[in-house]
Amino acid sequence: MYKAFYNLKRNPFEITPDPSFLFPTKRHNEALAALYYGVRRHKGFVVLTGEVGTGKTLLLRCLLELLKRNNDVEYAYIFNGKLTPVEFLQYVAGDLGLPAVGKNKSELLLQLARYVIARSQKQLTTVLVVDEAHHLSADILEEIRLLTNLETANQKLLQILLVGQPELDDKLDSIELRQLKQRIALRSHLAALDLSETKGYIERRIQLAGSPHATKLFPQETVVAVYRHCGGIPRLINTICENALIAAYSKQAAIVTPEIIDAIAADFRLGVQTRPLEATAAGETLSVQKAAETLLELYAHLHNERSRDEEVKPRLRVRVTEHEPYI
């Protein structure tokens, strides 16, 4: 709704991973080059990690666009890591166009091996791409390790890309997966943008959306406010800038001011520190305990007050655990 007002042909801050909006920082270029090199040179096993919202999936989409330009590459793209080993293999086989329904693990592995070997004999490349790989269980990661055994004396027959949050690094560093870790040929990490990169990111997106006046729409002081609230995370930049444009349009403002950014950030609670689920659960348990103690004190007080009156004999039962109802 604001596009005509700001002379834009498309929304500049969509959160969907559109390869045409890639902002090529040095780290992103290096990571994309590592992924592409790993596939084309048949290195076998490549890992990319990064914090939430730093552009991992966007980078994968860019890679797949590059690979589609060559007719010698087929890939299976997995974005759901919360599967059993058999479901995972069925997903891989199905995405490669192989029959997978009703097949057991041995049949799936044999089928995948034959498929990969046949393609290799024709000088064709097969790739397994796993996004959100930090969700993979140790069992599935072990299956992936076994898939890397598909190789010749010169090269790996199946190229595997694991992409996920930093928790993936923690899993790969575990002693149980040390064999898998030793097989990693290339490893990259995406970090948040700095202030200069944040400015360039905003300007590039506005320019790609059709306006040559990015610096006028988002002046330097506004960019600083965006960076202060978003910490250089591209996904958060998109969210806050998209909503800022809507807010500015509603006021018929020619520019996005820092005050608008501050208001949007407050609406999205970007200044609120996140807490681990475990800490939240612990806090709730403590609250329950305190409530039980308070009720026990109340019971004792009521009992003392009414103990002299033999006609009034109240029964009060206190819930001392979360699962015991009040009576």
Beta strands, then each sheet from edge to edge (+ up, - down):
strand 1: 45-50
strand 2: 73-78
strand 3: 125-130
strand 4: 158-164
strand 5: 186-190
sheet 1: 2+ 3+ 4+ 1+ 5+
end
